[in-house]
């Protein structure tokens, strides 16, 4: 279906910037052609709501952006681009393309792309292509004589300025940069290379934009006039690039590189958000009751791992050198006569202050395996860092927060995990047996969560478990806390599990682990799509996901039906058709699930603006085009 519609720094930094610029161009080159048909935006897709959204919302702004480029090219550069900028936007992978569509002029806007990815594909990419056509025209085919970085930096700059002029809604702080993802089905070495390439590409664009910000400041209102003269100078094959640059812009290339290097290096350091918000040694208890002062003095002398619990009636409990320090400290506090004991501190972090909910992490320690020490030393700290940042991130991203504490138990091996399920989470032995076999994590009642590490897991899998699964299970806890335990309805498994994954993958890139940005995770959208296209061996269908309970879900996992992947696809699509305020709608839905006498169908329509039956029918139409 088609729808038409500024202080100098060391020179070595300048050389590094130049090297970086040169290393990034091979992945950005667009084929240049001299005779292309008249500008036209063609949208092709299916009968689904996503295709309609692409046609009604994204295609018009692509057309406006290209029209702006045409005017700029004509008015400031004397070049007519009108017949050279056709664009085909495909809303689905199976969308039929016009017979005359050129491969490099087709943009695929798949459901599940973030807004910044959509802007990259539907705005930046065609605008860059247009600028390269402009450069080719002005240099009379001698573009190769230009310094390699200049053409790409100019394309980035003009595209960025045109997009800014569209006055689109600001990008959310948690998704204002292209995501870096771990490639699928590659060795660890090759995956690391691809990740490094993605990061260099992001840094490279920042550098290129920085260069032209300096040139614009240097040139003022004559910027485009100087760029035009600079490009036309290369009609002569023997032009000296550095001399032409100095003449037109009144500044040397090396000076520009030095200035932008300083700016980029200064802004790309980032901050460490993984450290405790308030440390034990920062706390002043001199004005607190004598009992609390004694508790803190004892706690600071204790060996790590250590935990301190405190009760409202003045009793406290201390535990040290125990894998289950949280439970041990709470137990001592209760034994002494404490009422409503809460965790006050763990290791070097203050747990309870300013209304902040705390997520404690401790080992299960029912069965000790050969690799228990490795898990405790390597992965328990990662889980703690992810858990410690969860509440801040969901508050920044969803404007909600945990209202009660939670505890994560790390099981090492299937037996240890099973014992946590039975003894700490009060799961029946029968259900614990199946859960321990098929799952890697579980969020139970009373804020208790279990994770399962094993010696057979790869490092990538263990990292994903420590970060993504931690966030996934904490999202389940958030779902329950938003509902606030009230009698309403139990949301279907697909929306609980799918959105837990969605939010986990949304939060994970914002994490800082061990003072650095979190390692990239796999592209969950592509993984789910590939499962549907190539790996759905049991022919699971969307209707199979309706009205299944938790035991059914576990059974499907055991049978490897792909229920998580189907839930992911359903929630990817729900997010795509819900628009920019999907997360707000998601919170509303789970709030409604706690309203007495409410039901899922009514809440679904009220929150997402579509009936459940309409969504399922529309999802199937989209899935057929995937």
For each residue, the residues with C-beta under 8 A, 3 or more apart:
1: 44 45 46 47 51 95 96
2: 42 43 44 96 98
3: 42 43 44 45 51 55 59
4: 40 41 42 43
5: 41 42 43 55 59 60 63
6: 214 259 262 263
7: 259 262
8: 255 258 259 262
9: 13 14 258 261 262
10: 13 14 258
11: 14 15 254 258
12: 15 16
13: 9 10 16 17 257 258 261 262 265
14: 9 10 11 17 18 254 257 258 261
15: 11 12 18 19 257
16: 12 13 19 20 261
17: 13 14 20 21 207 257 260 261 264
18: 14 15 21 22 149 257
19: 15 16 22 23
20: 16 17 23 24 200 203 204 207
21: 17 18 24 25 148 149 152 153 204 207 208
22: 18 19 25 148 149
23: 19 20 26 200 204
24: 20 21 27 28 152 200 201 204
25: 21 22 28 29 148 149 152
26: 23 29
27: 24 197 201
28: 24 25 128 152 201
29: 25 26
30: 104 128 129 132
31: 104
32: 132 133 136 143
33: 36 84 133
34: 136
35: 83 84
36: 33 83 84 85 86 102 105 133
37: 40 83 86 100
38: 82 83 86
39: 66 67 70 81 82 83 84 85 86 87
40: 4 37 86 87
41: 4 5 59 62 63 66 87 89
42: 2 3 4 5 86 87 88 89 98 101
43: 2 3 4 5 51 54 55 59 88 89 90 91
44: 1 2 3 88 89 90 91 95 96 97 98
45: 1 3 48 50 51 54 55 90 91 92 95 625
46: 1 51 91 92 95 621 622 624 625
47: 1 51 621
48: 45 51 52 92 618 619 621 622 625
49: 52 53 577 610 618 622
50: 45 53 54 91 92 111 573 576 577 622
51: 1 3 43 45 46 47 48 54 55 91 92 95 622 625
52: 48 49 55 56
53: 49 50 56 57 58 576 577 579
54: 43 45 50 51 57 58 59 89 91 109
55: 3 5 43 45 51 52 58 59 91
56: 52 53 59 60
57: 53 54 60 61
58: 53 54 55 61 62 89 109 118 122
59: 3 5 41 43 54 55 56 62 63 89 122
60: 5 56 57 63 64
61: 57 58 64 65 122 123 166 168
62: 41 58 59 65 66 87 89 107 122 123 126
63: 5 41 59 60 66 67
64: 60 61 67 68 166
65: 61 62 68 69 123 126 127 162 163 166
66: 39 41 62 63 69 70 85 87 126 127 130
67: 39 63 64 70 71
68: 64 65 71 72 162 165
69: 65 66 72 73 81 85 127 130 131 158 162
70: 39 66 67 73 74 81 82 85 130
71: 67 68 74 75
72: 68 69 75 76 77 158 162 224
73: 69 70 76 77 79 80 81 130 134
74: 70 71 77 78 79 80 81
75: 71 72
76: 72 73 224 225 228
77: 72 73 74 134 138 224 228
78: 74 228
79: 73 74 134 137 138
80: 73 74 83
81: 39 69 70 73 74 84 85 130 133 134
82: 38 39 70 85
83: 35 36 37 38 39 80
84: 33 35 36 39 81 130 133
85: 36 39 66 69 70 81 82 126 129 130 133
86: 36 37 38 39 40 42 102 105
87: 39 40 41 42 62 66 105 107 126
88: 42 43 44 97 98 101 105 106 107
89: 41 42 43 44 54 58 59 62 106 107 109 122
90: 43 44 45 93 95 97 106 107 108 109
91: 43 44 45 46 50 51 54 55 95 109 110 111
92: 45 46 48 50 51 95 110 111 622 625 626
93: 90 108 110 625 626
94: 624 625 626
95: 1 44 45 46 51 90 91 92 625
96: 1 2 44
97: 44 88 90 101 106
98: 2 42 44 88 101
99:
100: 37
101: 42 88 97 98 105 106
102: 36 86 105 106
103: 106
104: 30 31 129
105: 36 86 87 88 101 102 126 129
106: 88 89 90 97 101 102 103
107: 62 87 88 89 90 121 122 125 126
108: 90 93 121
109: 54 58 89 90 91 113 118 121 122
110: 91 92 93 113 525 529
111: 50 91 92 572 573 576 577 622
112: 525 572 573 575 576
113: 109 110 117 118 121 525
114: 117 118 175 179
115: 118 119 171 172 175 580
116: 119 120 171 175 176 177 178
117: 113 114 120 121 178 179
118: 58 109 113 114 115 121 122
119: 115 116 122 123 124 163 168
120: 116 117 123 124 125 178
121: 107 108 109 113 117 118 124 125
122: 58 59 61 62 89 107 109 118 119 125 126
123: 61 62 65 119 120 126 127 159 162 163 166
124: 119 120 121 127 128 156 159 160 163
125: 107 120 121 122 128 129
126: 62 65 66 85 87 105 107 122 123 129 130
127: 65 66 69 123 124 130 131 155 158 159 162 163
128: 28 30 124 125 131 132 152 155 156 159
129: 30 85 104 105 125 126 132 133
130: 66 69 70 73 81 84 85 126 127 133 134
131: 69 127 128 134 135 151 154 155 158 159
132: 30 32 128 129 135 136 143 151 155
133: 32 33 36 81 84 85 129 130 136 137
134: 73 77 79 81 130 131 137 138
135: 131 132 138 139 143 146 151 154 155 231
136: 32 34 132 133 139 141 143
137: 79 133 134 140
138: 77 79 134 135 228 231 232
139: 135 136 142 143 145 146 231 232 234 235
140: 137 235
141: 136
142: 139 145 146 234 235 237
143: 32 132 135 136 139 146 151 234
144:
145: 139 142 234 237 239 241
146: 135 139 142 143 150 151 231 234 241
147: 150 241 245 253
148: 21 22 25 151 152
149: 18 21 22 25 152 153 208 211
150: 146 147 153 154
151: 131 132 135 143 146 148 154 155
152: 21 24 25 28 128 148 149 155 156 208
153: 21 149 150 156 157 208 209 211 212
154: 131 135 150 151 157 158 212 227
155: 127 128 131 132 135 151 152 158 159
156: 124 128 152 153 159 160 205 208 209 212
157: 153 154 160 161 208 209 212 213 216
158: 69 72 127 131 154 155 161 162
159: 123 124 127 128 131 155 156 162 163
160: 124 156 157 163 164 209
161: 157 158 164 165
162: 65 68 69 72 123 127 158 159 165 166
163: 65 119 123 124 127 159 160 166 168
164: 160 161 167
165: 68 161 162
166: 61 64 65 123 162 163
167: 164
168: 61 119 163
169: 580
170:
171: 115 116 175 176
172: 115 175 176 397
173: 176 396
174: 393 396 397 506 507 509 510
175: 114 115 116 171 172 179 506
176: 116 171 172 173
177: 116 202
178: 116 117 120 198 201 202
179: 114 117 175 509 520 523
180: 195 198 199 202 509 520
181: 198 520 521 522 523 526
182: 191 195 460 519 520 521 522 523
183: 186 190 191 194 195 523
184: 522 523 526 527 530
185:
186: 183 190 191 194
187: 190 191
188: 191 192 459 460
189: 192 193
190: 183 186 187 193 194
191: 182 183 186 187 188 194 195
192: 188 189 195 196
193: 189 190 196 197
194: 183 186 190 191 197 198
195: 180 182 183 191 192 198 199 520
196: 192 193 199 200
197: 27 193 194 200 201
198: 178 180 181 194 195 201 202 520
199: 180 195 196 202 203
200: 20 23 24 196 197 203 204
201: 24 27 28 178 197 198 204 205
202: 177 178 180 198 199 205 206
203: 20 199 200 206 207 264 268
204: 20 21 23 24 200 201 207 208
205: 156 201 202 208 209
206: 202 203 209 210 264 267 268
207: 17 20 21 203 204 210 211 260 261 264
208: 21 149 152 153 156 157 204 205 211 212
209: 153 156 157 160 205 206 212 213
210: 206 207 213 214 260 263 264
211: 149 153 207 208 214 215 256 257 260
212: 153 154 156 157 208 209 215 216
213: 157 209 210 216 217
214: 6 210 211 217 218 251 256 259 260
215: 211 212 218 219 223 226 227 249 251 256
216: 157 212 213 219 220 223
217: 213 214 220
218: 214 215 249 250 251
219: 215 216 222 223 226 249 250
220: 216 217 223
221:
222: 219 225 226
223: 215 216 219 220 226 227
224: 72 76 77 227 228
225: 76 222 228 229
226: 215 219 222 223 229 230 248 249
227: 154 215 223 224 230 231 248
228: 76 77 78 138 224 225 231 232
229: 225 226 232 233 248
230: 226 227 233 234 244 245 248 249
231: 135 138 139 146 227 228 234
232: 138 139 228 229 235
233: 229 230 236 239 244 248
234: 139 142 143 145 146 230 231 239 244
235: 139 140 142 232
236: 233 239
237: 142 145
238:
239: 145 233 234 236 243 244
240: 243 244
241: 145 146 147 244 245 253
242: 245 246 252 253
243: 239 240 246 247
244: 230 233 234 239 240 241 247 248
245: 147 230 241 242 248 249 251 252 253
246: 242 243 249 250 251 252
247: 243 244
248: 226 227 229 230 233 244 245
249: 215 218 219 226 230 245 246
250: 218 219 246
251: 214 215 218 245 246 255 256
252: 242 245 246 255 256
253: 147 241 242 245 256 257
254: 11 14 257 258
255: 8 251 252 258 259
256: 211 214 215 251 252 253 259 260
257: 13 14 15 17 18 211 253 254 260 261
258: 8 9 10 11 13 14 254 255 261 262
259: 6 7 8 214 255 256 262 263
260: 17 207 210 211 214 256 257 263 264
261: 9 13 14 16 17 207 257 258 264 265
262: 6 7 8 9 13 258 259 265 266
263: 6 210 259 260 266 267
264: 17 203 206 207 210 260 261 267 268
265: 13 261 262 268 269
266: 262 263 269
267: 206 263 264
268: 203 206 264 265
269: 265 266
270: 512 517
271: 512
272: 275 512 515
273: 389 392 512
274: 385 388 389 511 512 513 514 515
275: 272 279 515
276: 279 348 349 350 388
277: 356 392
278: 282 283 349 350 353
279: 275 276 282 283 348 349 350
280: 283 296 299 300 345 347 348 349 350
281: 348
282: 278 279 350
283: 278 279 280 296 350
284: 287
285: 288 292 293 296
286: 293
287: 284
288: 285 292 293 296
289: 292 293 314
290: 293 294
291: 294 295 314 315 316
292: 285 288 289 295 296 310 314 316
293: 285 286 288 289 290 296 297
294: 290 291 297 298
295: 291 292 298 299 308 310 316 318 344
296: 280 283 285 288 292 293 299 300 308
297: 293 294 300 301
298: 294 295 301 302 318
299: 280 295 296 302 306 308 318 345
300: 280 296 297
301: 297 298
302: 298 299 306 318 320
303: 306 320 321
304: 320 347
305: 320 321 322 323 325 346 347 362
306: 299 302 303 318 319 320 321 325 346 347
307: 318 319 320 325 326 328 329 343 345 346 347 360
308: 295 296 299 316 317 318 329 343 344 345 346
309: 316 317 318 329 330 332 333 338 341 342 343 344
310: 292 295 315 316 333 338 341 342 344 352
311: 314 315 316 333 338 339 340 341 342
312: 339 340
313: 337 338 339
314: 289 291 292 311
315: 291 310 311 333 336 337 338 339 341
316: 291 292 295 308 309 310 311 333 336 338 344
317: 308 309 328 329 330 331 332 333 334 335 336 338 341
318: 295 298 299 302 306 307 308 309 329 332
319: 306 307 322 325 326 328 329 331 332
320: 302 303 304 305 306 307 325
321: 303 305 306
322: 305 319 325 328
323: 305 362 363 364 365 376
324: 327 328 362 363 364 365
325: 305 306 307 319 320 322 328 329 346 362
326: 307 319 329 330 343 346 360 362 407
327: 324 330 331 362 407
328: 307 317 319 322 324 325 331 332
329: 307 308 309 317 318 319 325 326 332 333 343
330: 309 317 326 327 333 334 341 343
331: 317 319 327 328 334 335
332: 309 317 318 319 328 329 335 336
333: 309 310 311 315 316 317 329 330 336 338 341
334: 317 330 331 337 338 341
335: 317 331 332
336: 315 316 317 332 333
337: 313 315 334
338: 309 310 311 313 315 316 317 333 334 341
339: 311 312 313 315
340: 311 312
341: 309 310 311 315 317 330 333 334 338
342: 309 310 311 351 352 405
343: 307 308 309 326 329 330 346 351 352 358 360 405
344: 295 308 309 310 316 350 351 352
345: 280 299 307 308 349 350 351
346: 305 306 307 308 325 326 343 349 351 360
347: 280 304 305 306 307
348: 276 279 280 281
349: 276 278 279 280 345 346 388
350: 276 278 279 280 282 283 344 345 353
351: 342 343 344 345 346 358 360
352: 310 342 343 344 356 358
353: 278 350 356
354:
355:
356: 277 352 353 391
357: 391 401 402 403 404 405 406
358: 343 351 352 405 406
359: 387 388 390 391 402 405 406 407 408 474
360: 307 326 343 346 351 387 405 406 407 408
361: 380 383 384 387 407 408 410
362: 305 323 324 325 326 327 380 407 408 409 410
363: 323 324 372 375 376 380 409 410 412
364: 323 324 367 409 410 411 412 416 417 419 420 424 450
365: 323 324 368 416
366: 411 415 416 419 420 423
367: 364 412 413 415 416 419
368: 365 372 412
369: 372 412 413 416 455
370: 455
371: 374 375 412 455
372: 363 368 369 375 376 412
373: 376 377
374: 371 377 378 379
375: 363 371 372 378 379 380 410 412 453
376: 323 363 372 373 379 380 410 412
377: 373 374 380 381
378: 374 375 381 382
379: 374 375 376 382 383 410 453 462 465 466
380: 361 362 363 375 376 377 383 384 410
381: 377 378 384 385 514
382: 378 379 385 386 463 466 467 513 514
383: 361 379 380 386 387 408 410 451 466 470
384: 361 380 381 387 388
385: 274 381 382 388 389 511 512 513 514
386: 382 383 389 390 466 467 470 471 511 513
387: 359 360 361 383 384 390 406 408 470 474
388: 274 276 349 359 384 385
389: 273 274 385 386 392 393 510 511 512
390: 359 386 387 393 394 402 470 471 474 507
391: 356 357 359 394 395 401 402
392: 273 277 389 395 396
393: 174 389 390 396 397 507 510 511
394: 390 391 397 398 400 401 402 475 478 503 507
395: 391 392 398 399 400 401
396: 173 174 392 393
397: 172 174 393 394 503 506 507 510 583
398: 394 395 503 583 584 586 587
399: 395 584 587
400: 394 395 478 482 587
401: 357 391 394 395
402: 357 359 390 391 394 405 406 474 477 478 481
403: 357 481 484
404: 357 447 481
405: 342 343 357 358 359 360 402 447
406: 357 358 359 360 387 402 447 448 449 474 477
407: 326 327 359 360 361 362 447 448 449
408: 359 360 361 362 383 387 449 450 451 470 473
409: 362 363 364 420 424 425 448 449 450 451
410: 361 362 363 364 375 376 379 380 383 450 451 453
411: 364 366 414 416 417 418 419 420 450 451 452 453
412: 363 364 367 368 369 371 372 375 376 416 417 453 454
413: 367 369 416 417 452 453 454 455
414: 411 417 418 436 437 452 454
415: 366 367 418 419 436
416: 364 365 366 367 369 411 412 413 419 420
417: 364 411 412 413 414 420 421 436 450 451 452
418: 411 414 415 421 422 432 433 435 436
419: 364 366 367 411 415 416 422 423
420: 364 366 409 411 416 417 423 424 425 450
421: 417 418 424 425 427 431 432 435 436 442 444 450
422: 418 419 425 426 427 428 429 432
423: 366 419 420 426
424: 364 409 420 421 448 450
425: 409 420 421 422 442 444 445 448 450
426: 422 423 444 445
427: 421 422 431 432 435 442 444
428: 422 431 432
429: 422 432 433
430: 433 434
431: 421 427 428 434 435 551 554
432: 418 421 422 427 428 429 435 436
433: 418 429 430 436 437
434: 430 431 437 438 554 555 558
435: 418 421 427 431 432 438 439 442 554
436: 414 415 417 418 421 432 433 439 452
437: 414 433 434 558
438: 434 435 554 557 558
439: 435 436 442 452 554 557
440: 451 452 465 469
441: 449 450 451 452 465 469 470 472 473
442: 421 425 427 435 439 449 450 473
443: 448 449 473 474 476 477 480
444: 421 425 426 427 448 449 450
445: 425 426 448
446:
447: 404 405 406 407 477
448: 406 407 409 424 425 443 444 445
449: 406 407 408 409 441 442 443 444 473 474 476 477
450: 364 408 409 410 411 417 420 421 424 425 441 442 444
451: 383 408 409 410 411 417 440 441 465 466 469 470 473
452: 411 413 414 417 436 439 440 441 465
453: 375 379 410 411 412 413 457 462 465
454: 412 413 414 457
455: 369 370 371 413
456:
457: 453 454 461 462 465
458: 461 462
459: 188 462 463
460: 182 188 463 464
461: 457 458 464 465
462: 379 453 457 458 459 465 466
463: 382 459 460 466 467 519
464: 460 461 467 468 469 521 522
465: 379 440 441 451 452 453 457 461 462 468 469 470
466: 379 382 383 386 451 462 463 469 470
467: 382 386 463 464 470 471 508 511 513 518 519 521
468: 464 465 471 472 504 505 508 521
469: 440 441 451 464 465 466 472 473 504
470: 383 386 387 390 408 441 451 465 466 467 473 474
471: 386 390 467 468 474 475 503 504 507 508
472: 441 468 469 475 476 500 501 503 504
473: 408 441 442 443 449 451 469 470 476 477 500
474: 359 387 390 402 406 443 449 470 471 477 478
475: 394 471 472 478 479 499 500 503 504
476: 443 449 472 473 479 480 496 500
477: 402 406 443 447 449 473 474 480 481
478: 394 400 402 474 475 481 482
479: 475 476 482 483 491 496 499 500 590
480: 443 476 477 483 485
481: 402 403 404 477 478 484
482: 400 478 479 587 590 591 594
483: 479 480 486 488 590 591 593 594
484: 403 481 594
485: 480 594
486: 483 594 595 596
487: 594 596
488: 483 592 593 594 595 596 597 598 603
489: 593 598 599 600 603
490: 593
491: 479 495 496 589 590 593 600
492: 495 496 545 546 547 548 600
493: 496 497 545 548 549 550 552 553 563 567
494: 497 498 545 548 563 566 567 570 571
495: 491 492 498 499 567 570 571 574 589
496: 476 479 491 492 493 499 500
497: 493 494 500 501 553 563 564 567
498: 494 495 501 502 564 567 568 569 570 571 572 574
499: 475 479 495 496 502 503 571 586
500: 472 473 475 476 479 496 497 503 504
501: 472 497 498 504 505 524 564 567 568 571
502: 498 499 505 506 568 571 572 575
503: 394 397 398 471 472 475 499 500 506 507
504: 468 469 471 472 475 500 501 507 508
505: 468 501 502 508 521 524
506: 174 175 397 502 503 509
507: 174 390 393 394 397 471 503 504 510 511
508: 467 468 471 504 505 511 518 521
509: 174 179 180 506 517 518 520 521
510: 174 389 393 397 507 518
511: 274 385 386 389 393 467 507 508 517 518
512: 270 271 272 273 274 385 389 515 516 517 518
513: 274 382 385 386 467 516 517 518 519
514: 274 381 382 385
515: 272 274 275 512
516: 512 513
517: 270 509 511 512 513
518: 467 508 509 510 511 512 513
519: 182 463 467 513
520: 179 180 181 182 195 198 509
521: 181 182 464 467 468 505 508 509 524
522: 181 182 184 464 526 527
523: 179 181 182 183 184 526 527
524: 501 505 521 527 528 568
525: 110 112 113 528 529 568 572
526: 181 184 522 523 529 530
527: 184 522 523 524 530 531 565 568
528: 524 525 531 532 565 568 569 572
529: 110 525 526 532 533 569 626
530: 184 526 527 533 534 535
531: 527 528 534 535 536 562 565
532: 528 529 535 536 565 566 569 623 626
533: 529 530 536 626
534: 530 531
535: 530 531 532 562
536: 531 532 533 539 540 562 565
537:
538: 559 560 561 562
539: 536
540: 536 544 545 556 561 562 563 566
541: 544
542: 545 546 566 570 616 619 620 623
543: 546 616
544: 540 541 548 561 566
545: 492 493 494 540 542 548 563 566 567 570
546: 492 542 543 616
547: 492
548: 492 493 494 544 545 552 553 556 563
549: 493 552 553
550: 493 553 554
551: 431 554 555
552: 493 548 549 555 556
553: 493 497 548 549 550 556 557 563
554: 431 434 435 438 439 550 551 557 558
555: 434 551 552 558 559
556: 540 548 552 553 559 561 563
557: 438 439 553 554 560 561 563 564
558: 434 437 438 554 555
559: 538 555 556
560: 538 557
561: 538 540 544 556 557
562: 531 535 536 538 540 565 566
563: 493 494 497 540 545 548 553 556 557 566 567
564: 497 498 501 557 567 568
565: 527 528 531 532 536 562 568 569
566: 494 532 540 542 544 545 562 563 569 570
567: 493 494 495 497 498 501 545 563 564 570 571
568: 498 501 502 524 525 527 528 564 565 571 572
569: 498 528 529 532 565 566 572 573 619 623 626
570: 494 495 498 542 545 566 567 573 574 619
571: 494 495 498 499 501 502 567 568 574 575
572: 111 112 498 502 525 528 568 569 575 576
573: 50 111 112 569 570 576 577 618 619 622 623
574: 495 498 570 571 577 578 582 608 615 619
575: 112 502 571 572 578 582
576: 50 53 111 112 572 573
577: 49 50 53 111 573 574 610 618
578: 574 575 581 582 585 608 609
579: 53 582
580: 115 169
581: 578 584 585
582: 574 575 578 579 585 586
583: 397 398 586 587
584: 398 399 581 587 588
585: 578 581 582 588 589 607 608 609
586: 398 499 582 583 589 590 607
587: 398 399 400 482 583 584 590 591
588: 584 585 591 592 606 607
589: 491 495 585 586 592 593 603 604 607 608
590: 479 482 483 491 586 587 593 594
591: 482 483 587 588 594 595
592: 488 588 589 595 598 602 603 606 607
593: 483 488 489 490 491 589 590 598 600 603
594: 482 483 484 485 486 487 488 590 591 598
595: 486 488 591 592 598 603
596: 486 487 488
597: 488
598: 488 489 592 593 594 595 602 603
599: 489 602 603
600: 489 491 492 593 603 604 612
601: 604 605 611 612
602: 592 598 599 605 606
603: 488 489 589 592 593 595 598 599 600 606 607
604: 589 600 601 607 608 610 611 612 615
605: 601 602 608 609 610 611 612
606: 588 592 602 603
607: 585 586 588 589 592 603 604
608: 574 578 585 589 604 605 615
609: 578 585 605
610: 49 577 604 605 614 615 618
611: 601 604 605 614 615
612: 600 601 604 605 615 616
613: 616 617
614: 610 611 617 618
615: 574 604 608 610 611 612 618 619
616: 542 543 546 612 613 619 620
617: 613 614 620 621
618: 48 49 573 577 610 614 615 621 622
619: 48 542 569 570 573 574 615 616 622 623
620: 542 616 617 623 624
621: 46 47 48 617 618 624 625
622: 46 48 49 50 51 92 111 573 618 619 625 626
623: 532 542 569 573 619 620 626
624: 46 94 620 621
625: 45 46 48 51 92 93 94 95 621 622
626: 92 93 94 529 532 533 569 622 623
